[in-house]
Amino acid sequence: MLPTVLRSIVSRSSSSRSAFSRARGSRTGRALSLGLALASSVAAIALIAGPSTAAPPVATVLASARVGTTAEAGRQSSGASISADGNLVAFLSRATNLVPGFVDNNGASGDDAYLLDRSSGAIVLVSGATPTSGANADVYRVQVARGGRFVVFNTAATNVVVSPVVAAPNSNRHVYRYDRLAPGATVMVDVTPAGLPGGGTADDPTASDDGRYVAFDSTAADLVTGQIDSDAVTNPSYDVFLRDMNAVLPSTGMTIVSHLALLPASALAATDPQPLIDAQGLKHPRDGYGSRAPSLSADGCFVVFYTRANLANLNPAITDSTGLPDVVRLSRCGAGDVFELVSHRDTSTPGAPVSANQWSDDATVSADGNWVVFETHATNLVTDVIDANGGAEDVYLRDMAAAQNYLISADFNDPTTTTDGYSDTASWLGPSGRMVSDDGRYVVFQSRSNTAYPGLADP
């Protein structure tokens, strides 16, 4: 059965803290084109749009249209994200006919990053060495900041920026930020304090609404002065980083997000006798996961990510019951950095959180940082939920202020029971920002299930 894209309306008055799902379409297995669906002031990508009742007509616009036409480009387009006003759509495409005079430098199976301005209909190449010359390696992820000015993406290409020089052949992917107001001023984000390319692979870029803060994960051990990576030599795994792009120097703008609780990410070896150390510490050796997939609130004050670090390394009050990946939230704009557990078992004692009984990952956070959607194999996040899929992935929503979990991927006819198949956070869309509305009422996810919505059937 192919995954179905769903939108869930969260009923927070339900005693079971579960949700009611509403199907909005399906994802086919053929080469994808990108559409933009509009309904009143509601904007979303492709099959994920529109109020559930009394909806006005939905007009779908092909975002990845070939130059001067409304026809599909002919090669796969995917991984889209959208600005807050719905006017700008960033996406990946293997097509060669989206911009005039395009030169393809990464082959038929390589993606480039593009940006559609709906108001003008213009598509611009984001990942190019020039406005018409594509990247010479695949582009993996792209996201337009919700404010619309900046676009972040990552690639192993060596021709995206003139400086710093990326040596060829280059086995590392790097993160870049594109500026719509200065198209020739694309900058590399994951640089060392000396401004050189980071010494590892950087993935999963995401930006705050104004593009000032860019978060990403990287295997590099040289991005922050004094950084000590606990497994950099034996097995470099990922850590989460955040860069303030307004800082004059990379050395003052780059911080480790996934850091030990007692060593703040803003500390530098020059001013603190204790060097920076990442949070891996007691994590399982040679797992290769580390800390990954950051998601930022609108102002960049909250960073959500998943980690296989020992949770006590992030916050001594947290008990890590499994050593498996868990979802955490860093609050970084208060008096000091505070890590909170998101994938929180329902029966934890207040003030002494215990992690869930299985793997949790791939989370996105709402604009205000309060609502976190994540996928998990855990079965003890809500006490009265019945697991009907044998521990397959389910989607949950956590209200951080109220310290409550809600089951999102529920059986349509029984909100206290999971669906009969797996559900996830539609990670195939890439880091397109928020899968949850600002008020936590609406959640987008995908499900390979027959019970998420009436009439679904395994073909």
Secondary structure, DSSP 8 states (H G I E B T S, - for coil): ---EEEEEEE-TT-TT--EEEEEEEE--SS----EEEEETTEEEETTS-S-SSS----EEEESSB-TTSSSB-SS-EEEEEE-TTS-EEEEEE--S-SSTT-B-SS-TT--EEEEEETTTTEEEESS-SSSSB--SS-EEEEEE-TTSSEEEEEE--SSS-SSS---SS--S-EEEEEETTSTT--EESSB-TTS-B-SS-EEEEEE-TTSSEEEEEE--S-SSTT-B-TTTTT---BEEEEEETTSSSHHHHEEESSB-TTS-TT--TTT-SS--BBS-TTS-TT-S-BEEEEEE-TTS-EEEEEE-S-HHHH-TT-B-SSSS-EEEEEE-SSSS-EEEESSB-TT-BTTB-BB-SS-EEEEEE-TTS-EEEEEE--S-SSTT-B--STT--EEEEEETTTTEEEE-SEETTEEEEE-SSEEE--GGG-S-S-SB-TTS-EEEEEEE-SSSSTT----
